[in-house]
């Protein structure tokens, strides 16, 4: 019994790793259709030589697949039209809290799938969503309504300055430490 298949298998795995590293590190879920098909083809091609005894032809085919993938990636970077052709574009699926069911049908997504993804994003109601798009990678991009957006540090600072003008300049505490004193403000001796 010949054990050539052992070293061929190990060699093909190593070649596959090197070729896939050269192709990039995108997860399959973030690939467009063309790179996903190429990656699946590489996997199928790498397995074939063990049964058919054509090791170098399989490696050559895998190299050609990777070169094609790199060419597609390069063309996507250089041409917006080619990128839209290969990847597609973002589609609006929610606007002003209303689902665009016609767009969902075109994208072959159900309302339940979209609601599940929104819940995973921490959105509990469609009325909180001003606009949402389904991106080419299958993820949802969204903009919350003004009322549903979380408060930012800037919002809180503006609110504090509006209602507590004496609270201006949160860095003053650190200035006191660096100056070793309280500056022009008088401080009750009992507090020192």
N, CA and C of each residue as an Amber inpcrd file, in Angstrom:
protein
   576
   0.8450000  -1.1890000   0.0000000   0.0000000   0.0000000   0.0000000
   0.8830000   1.2430000   0.0000000   0.6210000   2.1350000  -0.9190000
   1.4110000   3.3540000  -1.0530000   0.8770000   4.4350000  -0.1110000
   1.8070000   5.1210000   0.5490000   1.4340000   6.2010000   1.4640000
   1.7940000   7.5700000   0.8970000   1.8740000   7.6760000  -0.4330000
   2.1370000   8.9670000  -1.0740000   1.0680000   9.9960000  -0.7250000
  -0.1500000   9.5420000  -0.5230000  -1.2580000  10.4460000  -0.2440000
  -1.0390000  11.2190000   1.0540000  -0.2360000  10.6480000   1.9790000
  -0.0040000  11.3280000   3.2560000   0.7980000  12.6030000   3.0270000
   1.9420000  12.4810000   2.3550000   2.7500000  13.6820000   2.1520000
   2.0800000  14.6350000   1.1690000   1.3410000  14.0830000   0.1800000
   0.6270000  14.9530000  -0.7580000  -0.4430000  15.7660000  -0.0280000
  -1.1520000  15.1080000   0.8810000  -2.1850000  15.8150000   1.6480000
  -1.5770000  16.9300000   2.4820000  -0.4920000  16.6130000   3.1860000
   0.1650000  17.6230000   4.0220000   0.6780000  18.7690000   3.1560000
   1.2680000  18.4350000   2.0150000   1.7950000  19.4450000   1.1130000
   0.6650000  20.3390000   0.5820000  -0.4620000  19.7350000   0.2010000
  -1.5890000  20.5140000  -0.3180000  -2.1830000  21.4310000   0.7460000
  -2.2270000  20.9660000   1.9880000  -2.7240000  21.8250000   3.0650000
  -1.8100000  23.0330000   3.2240000  -0.4990000  22.8010000   3.2190000
   0.4470000  23.9140000   3.3430000   0.3240000  24.8840000   2.1670000
   0.2190000  24.3500000   0.9550000   0.0530000  25.2030000  -0.2220000
  -1.2530000  25.9930000  -0.1100000  -2.3270000  25.3270000   0.3290000
  -3.6130000  26.0040000   0.5080000  -3.5260000  27.1430000   1.5020000
  -2.8250000  26.9110000   2.6180000  -2.6670000  27.9590000   3.6340000
  -1.9160000  29.1510000   3.0620000  -0.8180000  28.8780000   2.3550000
  -0.0220000  29.9610000   1.7660000  -0.8580000  30.7470000   0.7520000
  -1.5920000  30.0380000  -0.1020000  -2.3890000  30.7210000  -1.1240000
  -3.5270000  31.5340000  -0.5080000  -4.1900000  30.9750000   0.4890000
  -5.2930000  31.7060000   1.1140000  -4.7950000  32.9010000   1.9150000
  -3.6070000  32.7890000   2.5020000  -3.0160000  33.9510000   3.1870000
  -2.7260000  35.0550000   2.1740000  -2.2800000  34.6670000   0.9850000
  -2.0060000  35.6600000  -0.0570000  -3.2970000  36.3300000  -0.5220000
  -4.4110000  35.6150000  -0.4310000  -5.6920000  36.1540000  -0.8970000
  -6.2650000  37.1910000   0.0530000  -5.8940000  37.1600000   1.3160000
  -6.4130000  38.1280000   2.2770000  -7.1260000  37.4470000   3.4200000
  -7.6050000  38.2690000   4.3700000  -8.1670000  37.7330000   5.6030000
  -9.6400000  38.0460000   5.7950000 -10.3930000  38.2190000   4.7640000
 -11.8160000  38.4950000   4.9350000 -12.5340000  37.2080000   5.3180000
 -13.4230000  37.2890000   6.3110000 -14.2360000  36.1100000   6.5950000
 -15.2180000  35.8670000   5.4580000 -15.6370000  34.6330000   5.3050000
 -16.5260000  34.2640000   4.2120000 -17.8050000  35.0980000   4.2210000
 -18.2960000  35.4500000   5.4090000 -19.5350000  36.2280000   5.4990000
 -19.3780000  37.6430000   4.9530000 -18.1510000  38.1460000   4.8480000
 -17.9340000  39.5010000   4.3470000 -17.4670000  39.5170000   2.8970000
 -17.3970000  38.3520000   2.2750000 -16.9710000  38.2960000   0.8800000
 -18.1690000  38.4970000  -0.0310000 -17.8950000  39.0490000  -1.1910000
 -18.9490000  39.1090000  -2.1920000 -19.0130000  37.7410000  -2.8670000
 -19.9000000  37.6000000  -3.8200000 -20.1330000  36.2960000  -4.4360000
 -18.8910000  35.7740000  -5.1530000 -18.2160000  36.6310000  -5.9210000
 -17.0590000  36.1670000  -6.6980000 -15.9580000  35.5820000  -5.8120000
 -15.4810000  36.2850000  -4.7790000 -14.4540000  35.6790000  -3.9290000
 -14.9320000  34.4190000  -3.2040000 -16.2030000  34.3750000  -2.8150000
 -16.7130000  33.1770000  -2.1350000 -16.6740000  31.9760000  -3.0730000
 -17.0750000  32.1640000  -4.3310000 -17.0330000  31.0750000  -5.3120000
 -15.5940000  30.6280000  -5.5420000 -14.6840000  31.5880000  -5.6240000
 -13.2770000  31.2420000  -5.8390000 -12.7290000  30.4560000  -4.6560000
 -13.0550000  30.8640000  -3.4350000 -12.5650000  30.1440000  -2.2530000
 -13.1040000  28.7150000  -2.2100000 -14.3710000  28.5460000  -2.5470000
 -14.9430000  27.1940000  -2.5800000 -14.2700000  26.3720000  -3.6710000
 -14.0010000  26.9960000  -4.8220000 -13.3200000  26.2980000  -5.9160000
 -11.9190000  25.8730000  -5.5160000 -11.2290000  26.7270000  -4.7640000
  -9.8810000  26.3770000  -4.3040000  -9.9410000  25.1450000  -3.4160000
 -10.8950000  25.1120000  -2.4970000 -11.0300000  23.9510000  -1.6210000
 -11.2760000  22.6800000  -2.4050000 -12.1600000  22.7470000  -3.3890000
 -12.4560000  21.5800000  -4.2160000 -11.2370000  21.1730000  -5.0340000
 -10.5380000  22.1490000  -5.5760000  -9.3700000  21.8680000  -6.4120000
  -8.2410000  21.2380000  -5.6100000  -8.0510000  21.7010000  -4.3920000
  -6.9520000  21.1830000  -3.5780000  -7.1840000  19.7220000  -3.1980000
  -8.4330000  19.3020000  -3.0710000  -8.7280000  17.9210000  -2.6920000
  -8.5610000  16.9680000  -3.8740000  -8.7930000  17.4200000  -5.0900000
  -8.7990000  16.5640000  -6.2710000  -7.5100000  15.7760000  -6.5300000
  -6.3270000  16.3440000  -6.3740000  -5.1270000  15.6060000  -6.7830000
  -4.8670000  14.3380000  -5.9810000  -5.3910000  14.2450000  -4.7890000
  -5.1610000  13.0310000  -4.0050000  -5.8340000  11.8560000  -4.7000000
  -7.0220000  12.0710000  -5.2420000  -7.7310000  11.0030000  -5.9430000
  -7.2330000  10.8380000  -7.3740000  -6.8710000  11.9300000  -8.0340000
  -6.5160000  11.8840000  -9.4560000  -5.0220000  11.8220000  -9.7320000
  -4.1970000  11.9850000  -8.7260000  -2.7340000  11.9290000  -8.8690000
  -2.1830000  13.0390000  -9.7620000  -2.8130000  14.2140000  -9.7630000
  -2.3380000  15.3540000 -10.5460000  -2.0320000  16.5180000  -9.6060000
  -0.9970000  16.3610000  -8.8170000  -0.6560000  17.3240000  -7.7730000
  -0.3380000  18.7030000  -8.3390000   0.5390000  18.7850000  -9.3270000
   0.9980000  20.0830000  -9.8230000  -0.0800000  20.8110000 -10.6170000
  -0.9420000  20.0560000 -11.2820000  -2.0590000  20.6950000 -11.9880000
  -3.0030000  21.3450000 -10.9810000  -3.2570000  20.6550000  -9.8750000
  -4.1370000  21.2110000  -8.8390000  -3.5250000  22.4600000  -8.2180000
  -2.2290000  22.4270000  -7.9550000  -1.5610000  23.6020000  -7.3780000
  -1.6060000  24.7660000  -8.3660000  -1.3560000  24.4770000  -9.6380000
  -1.4360000  25.5150000 -10.6640000  -2.8330000  26.1130000 -10.7550000
  -3.8520000  25.2610000 -10.6710000  -5.2340000  25.7490000 -10.7020000
  -5.5240000  26.6360000  -9.4970000  -5.0720000  26.2070000  -8.3210000
  -5.2960000  26.9980000  -7.1070000  -4.6000000  28.3520000  -7.2220000
  -3.3850000  28.3630000  -7.7700000  -2.6620000  29.6270000  -7.9680000
  -3.4440000  30.5330000  -8.9250000  -3.9950000  29.9520000  -9.9930000
  -4.7830000  30.7540000 -10.9360000  -6.0360000  31.3220000 -10.2660000
  -6.6720000  30.5180000  -9.4040000  -7.8390000  31.0240000  -8.6730000
  -7.4540000  32.2150000  -7.8020000  -6.3340000  32.1000000  -7.1010000
  -5.8930000  33.1930000  -6.2230000  -5.5510000  34.4310000  -7.0480000
  -4.8660000  34.2400000  -8.1670000  -4.5390000  35.3830000  -9.0230000
  -5.8120000  36.0530000  -9.5420000  -6.8100000  35.2460000  -9.8880000
  -8.0960000  35.8000000 -10.3170000  -8.7430000  36.5900000  -9.1900000
  -8.7050000  36.0380000  -7.9780000  -9.2700000  36.7250000  -6.8150000
  -8.5650000  38.0600000  -6.5760000  -7.2370000  38.0640000  -6.6480000
  -6.4830000  39.3060000  -6.4640000  -6.8120000  40.3160000  -7.5620000
  -6.9960000  39.8280000  -8.7960000  -7.3580000  40.7220000  -9.9000000
  -8.7470000  41.3250000  -9.6810000  -9.6920000  40.5080000  -9.2160000
 -11.0410000  41.0120000  -8.9350000 -10.9840000  42.0650000  -7.8300000
 -10.2310000  41.7800000  -6.7520000 -10.0870000  42.7570000  -5.6630000
  -9.4780000  44.0600000  -6.1680000  -8.4500000  43.9690000  -7.0070000
  -7.7820000  45.1580000  -7.5450000  -8.7480000  45.9620000  -8.4230000
  -9.4930000  45.2580000  -9.2820000 -10.4530000  45.9510000 -10.1440000
 -11.5570000  46.6240000  -9.3290000 -11.9730000  45.9890000  -8.2200000
 -12.9770000  46.6060000  -7.3490000 -12.4470000  47.8950000  -6.7340000
 -11.1620000  47.9110000  -6.3930000 -10.5670000  49.1210000  -5.8260000
 -10.4510000  50.2340000  -6.8600000 -10.1750000  49.8770000  -8.1000000
  -9.9260000  50.8720000  -9.1400000 -11.1910000  51.3750000  -9.8310000
 -12.2590000  50.5750000  -9.8150000 -13.4510000  50.9500000 -10.5720000
 -14.7020000  50.8000000  -9.7140000 -15.3710000  51.9230000  -9.4730000
 -16.6310000  51.8790000  -8.7200000 -17.6930000  51.0830000  -9.4700000
 -17.7200000  51.2180000 -10.7760000 -18.7020000  50.4900000 -11.5850000
 -18.4810000  48.9810000 -11.4580000 -17.2290000  48.5470000 -11.5370000
 -16.9250000  47.1150000 -11.3980000 -17.2750000  46.6320000  -9.9920000
 -16.9950000  47.4590000  -8.9850000 -17.3190000  47.0850000  -7.6030000
 -18.8270000  46.9070000  -7.4280000 -19.6150000  47.8330000  -7.9760000
 -21.0780000  47.7000000  -7.8890000 -21.5640000  46.4590000  -8.6250000
 -20.9150000  46.1490000  -9.7550000 -21.2920000  44.9710000 -10.5310000
 -21.0250000  43.6910000  -9.7430000 -19.8630000  43.6080000  -9.0920000
 -19.4750000  42.3900000  -8.3790000 -20.1310000  42.3020000  -7.0090000
 -20.1000000  43.3740000  -6.2490000 -20.5900000  43.3500000  -4.8630000
 -22.0530000  43.7500000  -4.7230000 -22.5220000  44.5810000  -5.6180000
 -23.8510000  45.1500000  -5.4340000 -23.7310000  46.4000000  -4.5870000
 -24.8470000  46.9960000  -4.2660000 -24.8210000  48.2160000  -3.4700000
 -25.7160000  48.0860000  -2.2560000 -25.6680000  49.0820000  -1.4140000
 -26.5370000  49.1210000  -0.2420000 -27.9570000  49.4470000  -0.6930000
 -28.9210000  48.8360000  -0.0530000 -30.3300000  49.0810000  -0.3660000
 -31.0460000  49.5520000   0.8920000 -31.8560000  50.5940000   0.7560000
 -32.6300000  51.0990000   1.8920000 -33.7460000  50.1010000   2.1940000
 -33.8080000  49.6700000   3.4660000 -34.8460000  48.7190000   3.8610000
 -35.8140000  49.3110000   4.8890000 -35.3940000  50.3700000   5.5850000
 -36.2710000  51.0490000   6.5450000 -36.0620000  52.5470000   6.3890000
 -37.1710000  53.2800000   6.3490000 -37.0850000  54.7360000   6.3040000
 -38.1980000  55.3020000   7.1780000 -37.8130000  56.1690000   8.1180000
 -38.7540000  56.7750000   9.0690000 -39.5900000  55.7220000   9.8010000
 -38.9290000  54.6410000  10.1930000 -39.5950000  53.5940000  10.9620000
 -40.4650000  52.6560000  10.1450000 -40.5170000  52.8330000   8.8320000
 -41.3530000  52.0060000   7.9580000 -40.4710000  51.0930000   7.1110000
 -40.8200000  49.8230000   7.0730000 -40.0600000  48.8460000   6.2850000
 -40.4500000  48.9660000   4.8140000 -39.4540000  48.9670000   3.9390000
 -39.6690000  48.9420000   2.4870000 -39.7680000  47.4750000   2.0710000
 -40.9720000  46.9510000   2.0750000 -41.1570000  45.5260000   1.7840000
 -40.7800000  45.1790000   0.3500000 -40.9630000  46.1020000  -0.5800000
 -40.5930000  45.8370000  -1.9740000 -39.0880000  45.5910000  -2.0820000
 -38.2900000  46.4110000  -1.3800000 -36.8400000  46.2040000  -1.3970000
 -36.4670000  44.8930000  -0.7180000 -37.1700000  44.5450000   0.3640000
 -36.8900000  43.2720000   1.0370000 -37.1610000  42.1010000   0.1040000
 -38.2480000  42.1760000  -0.6620000 -38.5530000  41.0920000  -1.6080000
 -37.4490000  40.9740000  -2.6570000 -36.9790000  42.1170000  -3.1750000
 -35.8930000  42.0920000  -4.1630000 -34.6320000  41.4640000  -3.5780000
 -34.3830000  41.7310000  -2.2940000 -33.1850000  41.2140000  -1.6230000
 -33.3920000  39.8060000  -1.0630000 -34.6140000  39.2820000  -1.1870000
 -34.9720000  37.9590000  -0.6740000 -34.7200000  37.8480000   0.8310000
 -35.1810000  38.8610000   1.5530000 -35.1240000  38.8710000   3.0200000
 -36.5420000  39.0260000   3.5520000 -36.7890000  38.4080000   4.6810000
 -38.1060000  38.5520000   5.3010000 -38.0500000  39.6390000   6.3690000
 -39.2200000  40.1340000   6.7340000 -39.3140000  41.1280000   7.8010000
 -38.7660000  40.5330000   9.0970000 -39.0590000  39.2510000   9.3330000
 -38.5670000  38.5910000  10.5530000 -37.0410000  38.5780000  10.6190000
 -36.3760000  38.3350000   9.4770000 -34.9040000  38.3380000   9.4640000
 -34.3650000  39.7230000   9.8210000 -34.9810000  40.7580000   9.2790000
 -34.5310000  42.1240000   9.5520000 -34.7770000  42.4700000  11.0150000
 -35.9470000  42.1180000  11.5220000 -36.2460000  42.3920000  12.9320000
 -35.2650000  41.6730000  13.8560000 -34.8900000  40.4410000  13.5080000
 -33.9260000  39.6950000  14.3170000 -32.5720000  40.4180000  14.3450000
 -32.1240000  40.8820000  13.1770000 -30.8470000  41.5950000  13.1300000
 -30.9190000  42.9040000  13.9110000 -32.0440000  43.6040000  13.8360000
 -32.1960000  44.8540000  14.5880000 -32.1670000  44.5870000  16.0910000
 -32.8290000  43.5190000  16.5320000 -32.7860000  43.1790000  17.9650000
 -31.3550000  42.8750000  18.3940000 -30.6020000  42.1810000  17.5430000
 -29.1940000  41.8930000  17.8570000 -28.3650000  43.1660000  17.9560000
 -28.7990000  44.2220000  17.2830000 -28.1100000  45.5140000  17.3460000
 -28.5890000  46.3630000  18.5250000 -29.5530000  45.8380000  19.2950000
 -30.0490000  46.5680000  20.4620000 -31.1910000  47.5220000  20.1540000
 -31.8040000  47.3680000  18.9980000 -32.9210000  48.2290000  18.6040000
 -34.2120000  47.4750000  18.9050000 -35.0490000  48.0540000  19.7500000
 -36.2460000  47.3390000  20.1990000 -37.5110000  47.7100000  19.4290000
 -37.4690000  48.7770000  18.6620000 -38.6700000  49.2110000  17.9460000
 -38.2830000  49.8160000  16.6030000 -39.0750000  49.5040000  15.5830000
 -38.8170000  50.0860000  14.2610000 -38.9420000  51.6020000  14.2840000
 -39.7630000  52.1270000  15.1770000 -39.9470000  53.5800000  15.2380000
 -38.6740000  54.3000000  15.6860000 -37.7050000  53.5690000  16.2480000
 -36.4290000  54.1690000  16.6520000 -35.4840000  54.3720000  15.4680000
 -35.8000000  53.7430000  14.3300000 -34.8980000  53.7480000  13.1760000
 -35.3270000  54.8170000  12.1810000 -34.4320000  55.7690000  11.9450000
 -34.6960000  56.7970000  10.9360000 -34.4790000  56.2160000   9.5450000
 -33.3610000  55.5140000   9.3800000 -33.0290000  54.8990000   8.0910000
 -32.1450000  53.6860000   8.3480000 -32.3920000  52.6120000   7.5970000
 -31.5460000  51.4230000   7.6820000 -31.2990000  50.9010000   6.2750000
 -30.0940000  50.4110000   6.0600000 -29.7300000  49.8440000   4.7680000
 -29.2020000  48.4360000   4.9680000 -29.4340000  47.5880000   3.9810000
 -28.8170000  46.2710000   3.9690000 -27.5700000  46.3990000   3.1100000
 -26.4240000  46.1730000   3.7280000 -25.1410000  46.3540000   3.0590000
 -24.7990000  45.1180000   2.2200000 -23.8800000  45.2460000   1.2640000
 -23.5150000  44.1050000   0.4250000 -22.9670000  42.9050000   1.2120000
 -22.4120000  43.1490000   2.4020000 -21.8780000  42.0390000   3.1980000
 -22.9490000  41.3670000   4.0510000 -24.2160000  41.7980000   3.9100000
 -25.3120000  41.1760000   4.6360000 -25.6290000  41.8170000   5.9730000
 -24.8250000  42.7810000   6.4030000 -25.0640000  43.4530000   7.6770000
 -25.9760000  44.6630000   7.4780000 -26.5870000  45.0890000   8.5700000
 -27.4730000  46.2530000   8.5110000 -26.7290000  47.4860000   9.0010000
 -26.7810000  48.5470000   8.2050000 -26.3020000  49.8560000   8.6320000
 -27.5300000  50.6750000   9.0040000 -27.4510000  51.4430000  10.0710000
 -28.6500000  52.1540000  10.5080000 -28.3120000  53.4990000  11.1230000
 -29.3250000  54.3740000  11.1120000 -29.2530000  55.6680000  11.7830000
 -30.5080000  55.7730000  12.6390000 -30.3040000  55.9940000  13.9310000
 -31.4290000  56.1070000  14.8510000 -32.0640000  57.4890000  14.7430000
 -33.3250000  57.5720000  15.1450000 -33.9840000  58.8730000  15.2090000
 -33.3030000  59.7100000  16.2850000 -33.5250000  60.9940000  16.2250000
 -32.8620000  61.8970000  17.1740000 -33.1760000  61.5120000  18.6170000
 -34.4160000  61.1330000  18.9050000 -34.8110000  60.7660000  20.2660000
 -34.1900000  59.4500000  20.7160000 -33.8870000  58.5650000  19.7930000
 -33.3940000  57.2310000  20.1580000 -31.8720000  57.1620000  20.2420000
 -31.1900000  58.2130000  19.7660000 -29.7210000  58.1930000  19.8000000
 -29.2190000  58.2980000  21.2310000 -28.1600000  57.5730000  21.5530000
 -27.5910000  57.6970000  22.8970000 -26.9330000  59.0660000  23.0800000
 -26.9300000  59.5410000  24.3120000 -26.2900000  60.8270000  24.6190000
 -24.7800000  60.6750000  24.5090000 -24.1380000  61.6720000  23.9230000
 -22.6840000  61.6730000  23.8200000 -22.1030000  62.5240000  24.9380000
 -20.8110000  62.4580000  25.1040000 -20.1400000  63.2920000  26.0990000
 -20.3900000  64.7680000  25.7920000 -20.3630000  65.1300000  24.5210000
 -20.6280000  66.5190000  24.1310000 -22.0320000  66.9580000  24.5170000
 -23.0110000  66.0680000  24.3190000 -24.3880000  66.3930000  24.7250000
 -24.4620000  66.6470000  26.2240000 -23.8150000  65.7950000  27.0070000
 -23.8460000  65.9410000  28.4620000 -23.1290000  67.2090000  28.9170000
 -21.9980000  67.5330000  28.2800000 -21.2820000  68.7640000  28.6310000
 -22.1340000  69.9890000  28.3270000 -22.7890000  69.9980000  27.1620000
 -23.6650000  71.1250000  26.8130000 -24.7930000  71.2720000  27.8260000
 -25.3730000  70.1600000  28.2290000 -26.4600000  70.1850000  29.2040000
 -25.9870000  70.7060000  30.5550000 -24.8170000  70.2530000  30.9840000
 -24.2660000  70.7270000  32.2580000 -23.9620000  72.2210000  32.2160000
 -23.3510000  72.6820000  31.1390000 -23.0200000  74.1070000  31.0190000
 -24.2770000  74.9730000  30.9690000 -25.3320000  74.4400000  30.3820000
 -26.5760000  75.1940000  30.2830000 -27.2360000  75.3550000  31.6550000
 -27.2020000  74.3050000  32.4490000 -27.9120000  74.3320000  33.7300000
 -27.0130000  74.5840000  34.9370000 -25.7240000  74.3390000  34.7960000
 -24.7770000  74.5610000  35.8960000 -23.5630000  75.3130000  35.3700000
 -23.6680000  76.6050000  35.1190000 -22.5500000  77.3590000  34.5400000
 -21.2810000  77.2750000  35.3810000 -21.3970000  77.0620000  36.6690000
 -20.2110000  76.9710000  37.5200000 -19.4330000  75.6910000  37.2610000
 -20.0220000  74.7520000  36.5550000 -19.3510000  73.4740000  36.3020000
 -18.4570000  73.5430000  35.0720000 -18.1920000  74.7380000  34.5630000
 -17.3830000  74.8790000  33.3510000 -15.9710000  74.3790000  33.5780000
 -15.4470000  73.7130000  32.5850000 -14.0540000  73.2840000  32.6050000
 -13.7600000  72.1100000  33.5140000 -14.0460000  70.8940000  33.0730000
 -13.7690000  69.7310000  33.9040000 -12.2780000  69.5180000  34.1400000
 -11.4260000  70.1890000  33.3690000  -9.9820000  70.0150000  33.5420000
  -9.4420000  70.8200000  34.7190000 -10.2550000  71.7060000  35.3250000
  -9.7690000  72.5300000  36.4270000  -9.2850000  71.6940000  37.6050000
  -9.8890000  70.5690000  37.8520000  -9.4490000  69.7140000  38.9550000
  -8.0000000  69.2790000  38.7610000  -7.6570000  68.9420000  37.5340000
  -6.2950000  68.5280000  37.2660000  -5.3400000  69.7150000  37.3050000
  -5.8390000  70.8870000  36.9060000  -5.0140000  72.0890000  36.9870000
  -4.6630000  72.3940000  38.4400000  -5.6140000  72.2020000  39.3480000
  -5.3520000  72.4400000  40.7730000  -4.2260000  71.5440000  41.2710000
  -4.2470000  70.3100000  40.8570000  -3.2170000  69.3680000  41.3040000
  -1.8600000  69.7750000  40.7500000  -1.8160000  70.1870000  39.4910000
  -0.5270000  70.5450000  38.9040000   0.0120000  71.8650000  39.4520000
  -0.8870000  72.7970000  39.8650000  -0.4430000  74.0730000  40.4350000
  -0.2350000  73.9770000  41.9440000  -0.6470000  72.8820000  42.5210000
  -0.5590000  72.6920000  43.9750000  -1.3750000  73.7290000  44.7310000
  -2.4720000  74.1330000  44.1720000  -3.3050000  75.1160000  44.8590000
  -4.6270000  75.2790000  44.1600000  -5.4630000  76.1590000  44.6960000
  -6.8040000  76.3320000  44.1710000  -6.9380000  77.5550000  43.2830000
  -5.9000000  78.2860000  43.0620000  -5.9610000  79.4340000  42.1750000
  -6.7870000  80.5560000  42.7540000  -7.5900000  81.2000000  41.9050000
  -8.3220000  82.3950000  42.3150000  -9.5880000  82.0750000  43.1020000
 -10.0460000  80.8550000  43.0560000 -11.2730000  80.5300000  43.7900000
 -10.9610000  80.4020000  45.2720000 -11.8200000  80.9720000  46.0540000
 -11.6250000  80.8340000  47.4990000 -12.3160000  79.5560000  47.9550000
 -11.6220000  78.8050000  48.7860000 -12.1380000  77.5400000  49.2830000
 -12.2350000  77.6430000  50.7920000 -13.3500000  77.2000000  51.3110000
 -13.5690000  77.2060000  52.7570000 -12.4330000  76.4340000  53.4270000
 -11.7510000  77.0160000  54.4180000 -10.6320000  76.3460000  55.0870000
 -11.0170000  74.9940000  55.6850000 -12.2680000  74.8120000  56.0470000
 -12.6950000  73.5280000  56.6040000 -12.6320000  72.4090000  55.5680000
 -12.7160000  72.7740000  54.2870000 -12.6940000  71.7780000  53.2190000
 -11.2750000  71.4350000  52.7760000 -10.2930000  72.2190000  53.2090000
  -8.9260000  71.9610000  52.7640000  -8.2350000  70.9320000  53.5960000
